[in-house]
């Protein structure tokens, strides 16, 4: 049986209060799981370019599975907050109408760094949708991995009295789903799921507390609502991304294929430790708990079942 409302017997799903541009695997493993765990809010996911995600999700009524890859086993979760999936190039009017809907209070984005460069079709679509709101307050929340992402959006879209642009920091390793992953999900859940995503147990979401109106209680799901996300951004970009890049460059040269293989190479691990101790740590704000962050990072990188490819 294919996963759907009929086969899963799902009732009382939350109404749409969020439009998300970028319906790929990372959004489904990250923002959608936080929102699902927080409860009460539904998402309309928009594919800005390719239709494949919509084709996967639409027959399943937006339901999809997340396969959380723990070191000892896979644990499946069915996410029910995604209520609608739209393809922007062929359903542009419907997307703009959704963004303009007064019941929508948040428009979030995972369009990758490339999506913010000109030409930027997703940004143009967002601007048109915001104009159609006729002054109704809304929060535009970038979840992309670029410094001060909210400020970047504000510059691109222009300051608007009814719009807030909080910065955020996101983190969850989400490798590409394989046919074997989908078969594992089918075996564990009993459902065929074309939209399965695979991810690690760890997840982080830091959001500045600058909202124009209502929002999900994401803190109930472990999100950090803070006054200033900049220190957390520095921690993530310099420690996680710096380590990840070093592992890729050095690990591949040493013959490793995946992150966990690279960290088991003593010479590579020593080089990454020196990178953090000597080059990165002195640049970080002193109030951050670098020791705890590194301990969690060591555990994540060593997970032998993630198979996160260095290339």
Secondary structure as GFF3:
##gff-version 3
##sequence-region A 1 311
A	DSSP	alpha_helix	5	8	.	.	.	ID=ss1
A	DSSP	beta_strand	16	21	.	.	.	ID=ss2
A	DSSP	alpha_helix	25	29	.	.	.	ID=ss3
A	DSSP	alpha_helix	31	38	.	.	.	ID=ss4
A	DSSP	beta_strand	42	47	.	.	.	ID=ss5
A	DSSP	alpha_helix	52	58	.	.	.	ID=ss6
A	DSSP	beta_strand	64	69	.	.	.	ID=ss7
A	DSSP	beta_strand	74	79	.	.	.	ID=ss8
A	DSSP	beta_strand	82	87	.	.	.	ID=ss9
A	DSSP	alpha_helix	92	100	.	.	.	ID=ss10
A	DSSP	beta_strand	106	109	.	.	.	ID=ss11
A	DSSP	three_ten_helix	113	116	.	.	.	ID=ss12
A	DSSP	alpha_helix	121	131	.	.	.	ID=ss13
A	DSSP	beta_strand	138	142	.	.	.	ID=ss14
A	DSSP	alpha_helix	149	157	.	.	.	ID=ss15
A	DSSP	beta_strand	163	164	.	.	.	ID=ss16
A	DSSP	beta_strand	168	171	.	.	.	ID=ss17
A	DSSP	alpha_helix	179	189	.	.	.	ID=ss18
A	DSSP	beta_strand	197	199	.	.	.	ID=ss19
A	DSSP	beta_strand	204	208	.	.	.	ID=ss20
A	DSSP	three_ten_helix	218	221	.	.	.	ID=ss21
A	DSSP	beta_strand	224	226	.	.	.	ID=ss22
A	DSSP	alpha_helix	230	235	.	.	.	ID=ss23
A	DSSP	pi_helix	236	241	.	.	.	ID=ss24
A	DSSP	alpha_helix	242	253	.	.	.	ID=ss25
A	DSSP	alpha_helix	259	263	.	.	.	ID=ss26
A	DSSP	alpha_helix	266	274	.	.	.	ID=ss27
A	DSSP	pi_helix	275	280	.	.	.	ID=ss28
A	DSSP	three_ten_helix	281	283	.	.	.	ID=ss29
A	DSSP	alpha_helix	290	302	.	.	.	ID=ss30
###
